[in-house]
Amino acid sequence: MVGYLVVLLLVLAAAAYWIGRTRAIASVNGDVARLHSLPSQHGMFLALFAAGPALLAILLWSLVTPGFESSIIADRFSSELSGMGIPQVEAFIRDARAMAFGGLVGFADPTKEAAAAVYKSVHTTSTWIIWAVALVLSASGFYWAYSRIAQAYRARHVVERVLRAFLIACSVVAILTTIGIVLSLIFESLRFFQQVPFYKFLFGTHWSPQSAFTGAGAEAGAVNQDIFGMVPLFAGTLLITFIAMLVAAPIGLMAAIYLSDYASKSVRAVAKPVLEILAGIPTVVYGFFAALTVAPYFRGIGESLGLNVASESALAAGVVMGIMIIPFVSSLSDDVINAVPQSLRDGSAGLGATKSETIRKVVLPAALPGIVSAMLLAVSRAIGETMIVVMAAGLAANLTANPLEAVTTVTVQIVTLLVGDQEFDSAKTLAAFALGLVLFCITLTLNIVALRVVQKYREQYD
Amino acid sequence: MTDAISSFGAVGRPVSIHTDDAAKARLKGRYRTETWFKWLGAGAVALAGLFLVLLLSTIVTQAIPALRQNYLTLPIDLSAAKVDPAKLDAVNYDAIAQEALTARFPDITSRQDKRLLRGLISTGTGVFLRKDIAADPGMLGGTVDYAVPLDDFADLYLKGLLADVGSDEAISTSVTPSKTSGDIDLTFGDDAMLALARGHGATEGENGMLTLTSGASSLLVVFNGGTVKLTALSPGPNGTAVAKGTVIEALDSTAPAASDQAFLRVIDTPEASRKISDKEIVWLDTLKSAGQIESRFNSIFFFTGASREPELAGVWGAVVGSFLTMIVTLAIAFPIGVSAAIYLEEFAPKNRLTTIIEVNINNLAAVPSIVFGLLGLAVFLNFFGMPRSAPVVGGMVLALMTLPIIIIASRASLRAVPPSIREAALGIGASKVQTVFHHVLPLAMPGIMTGTILGMAHALGETAPLLMIGMVAFIVDIPAGFTDPATILPVQIFMWADFPEAGFQQKTSAAILILLVFLVIMNAIAVILRRRFERRW
């Protein structure tokens, strides 16, 4: 229904553009040069005012109504819903909505049917309201703008100002995203820290939130605060990241050195796309590779050596993550190494140094801040990586430094806590947001440090 | 360096610190290091290439079997007695297909065996049959040859993925059975069979008795038109061997089979460690040699939605879900990203706000993707109450994630347009907005498109944030709109990789292959755009 309204408004806008244009030309009897703004700008002006406010109103309406309608249903049926938990209420409202819009529902009962009827009527009313509001806005906008069009009217300025406002609004979306991330993480984390003190979360060494509710009877629902210690997760994350960097740092760096200083054009023409493809493969594919090929392979090697390798060993996840990060390290290092001026290399060669001596004693020291920053960014990437560890690392928290054992990571726990239907208010679910906050802070800090390292220690050669 | 002044060597040539033996050794060492270093670098590149080859070859070799599916052609009785044309919906089509299969093996009488036999064809058979009858009512009224998909285990066995089966070897001695069915005794003309059984993991007992348990390879003797599975062997009189066996397929007669008339089929994988029994293998081989099984292009996989049964699971639902999600992502991220880039590059004054926006965009590009999922969960689902598992929410989350990529690429592209273009436009009286939109933006468009496509390719492969907003739900229906529950290709891969059934492993690889094909296409378009339209100034 509202879709038709949007289409109608777009048609109106096109019509308004044409009307505005025609009126502008008519106002100067066809002598377009006498107009302050071009006829098309007058047309755009009219179109903007005819459709813009109405479209904004529709956007606002579509953001607000679902919640509003749900709350009306929850309100009307509060007596029937009083005994239910939040997920059941949500499911009830979802079913009612589905029935109201002609969908199929697993278990229909009279209450739901009644709710669906109410939903339908509420929705019809709100649809009528938005139609009326949109049409009134459109008509008044059109009338106001139409009366403005005249020879001296500065339509161009208005249009360009509106356009610029739109551009600014788009740029602000990035900031809004960050604010949204920070606020949502902080609010949910605060709710978590009300139930579990943050020092127990940060410094506790026991993590098993699946058994969050230990009490029975009167104690049921009491949160066991001692099972939300994130130290094992953090240790596991660091272990896997460390293994990944052991793989990625030397290979990535050496590959970058080779490609920038040694490789012939034909080698580069092959090697660069190889690295780009490696970078473009989705992480879920790496995860599948780690879980189904690499982990059993390591397990087999371990068995033949008499070692007990877990089938979800940190080693397998770490190595595959390392492979994933190789192109990241190599492309960042490549940029940094190429940024070292050729004059330094020439000077070193002129003193009789071999190529490798030049690289090791001149180029790498000069590029060091950039390389350090690249490594930090790679670490940040490894810490935030999710799919590989979800598929190939363990689920149970295990405080160990042995790479052959299974460990779990922060991201794995976020996924396990939030996948599937869960109450949104339980400490278990909120813990995921606290973990997310920790993750966000760590990666942000690493990124900022990486940036500062470059800014502070970079040598300006040219 | 003072002692570097030349002294005279044996041949009378001046020797300096740069040419003496120590220096030569030093130089040799330095060159050796040089070579080492160079090969180390080449090795690193080669290792990266090796990883890629390993990864892709694993995926491709695993995916290839899933592209085909084995079908069993059965004469299915669709006469009016079985299927009432007036009540097509009330018919148990599965039972009709199963009857046709059991009729093919009249010897099988026990309930257990019948159930095993029925399990050879897919549980989705009835659905296909019903659909095809609805499409072509002409099938009704008689017996038609109809191809039904095989169950996943049967299918995997026929693709050679479930058990190692050796080729048939002729037995170079006579074989005499005691009966034609049930548990029987077999007498072999010589004792070569004993050594063979020992070689295949038979357990030694008293008096040279050998027992073939389910932990040993299966030895099947094929003769007289039937198949006998050996269970135990012992040496008989006069250098013969006597074996106990179970008839899997009834023999025609108890006449002795002459030398080279009987065949031995060895299934190397022990019965205990494979998911298909000897009986099923024999039945399938019989059906296959009768020409009733054919391998077809696996259209089920490409054109149906998800299923718990590996042979019925398809990627189409996930592909459509991915497509819908990408449309939303593109519709949001492209206009907003390009507008933001235009503002920051062309209009923004140098002030605190724009600096904050810039730093912010760079940081946003490095935020782990799962955090965007948390944002989507907290804001879109819980605050705005948008539907779970819907492509519209997934698309919005991915759009926020792709936005920084598009902005950064678009800015680079706008920056590459030389100032002379802007100055020329401004010089002939264009406004700033006209300059940007009529002159700069069209010239920057190829670069912007390239960046956008690469960003979209990145979004297409993203999984973690979509797990957070419930796109992991098990959804059978193909989504028809932006608010329908849907799953997407990478999430489907993630879910299938978790399923224990062996058949899903191939399906997962095949789904990965499809995802990679899409990514390759997108990247190829980006490369072509870059090659064709990008201008160097």
Interface residues (C-beta under 8 A of the other chain):
Chain A: L63 P66 G67 S70 R94 R156 V159 E160 L163 R164 F166 L167 I168 C170 S171 V172 V173 A174 I175 T177 T178 G180 I181 S184 L185 F187 E188 P250 I251 G252 L253 M254 A255 I257 Y258 L259 Y262 A263 V267 V270 A271 V274 L275 I277 L278 G280 I281 P282 T283 V284 V285 Y286 G287 F288 F289 A291 L292 T293 I323 I326 P327 S330 T354 K355 S356 E357 I359 R360 L377 S380 R381 I383 G384 E385 T386 M387 V390 M391 T411 I414 V415 L418 V419 G420 F424 A432 F433 G436 L439 F440 T443 L444 N447 I448 L451
Chain B: R30 Y31 T33 E34 W36 F37 K38 L40 G41 A42 G43 A44 V45 L47 A48 G49 F51 L52 L54 L55 T58 I59 P335 I336 G337 S339 A340 I342 Y343 L344 F347 A348 T354 I356 I357 N360 I361 N362 N363 L364 A366 V367 P368 S369 I370 V371 F372 G373 L374 L375 L377 A378 V379 N382 F383 F384 G385 M386 P387 L400 L403 P404 I407 S431 K432 V433 A457 H458 L460 G461 E462 T463 A464 L467 M468 V472 P490 V491 I493 F494 A497 D498 Q505 T508 S509 I512 L515 L516 L519 N523
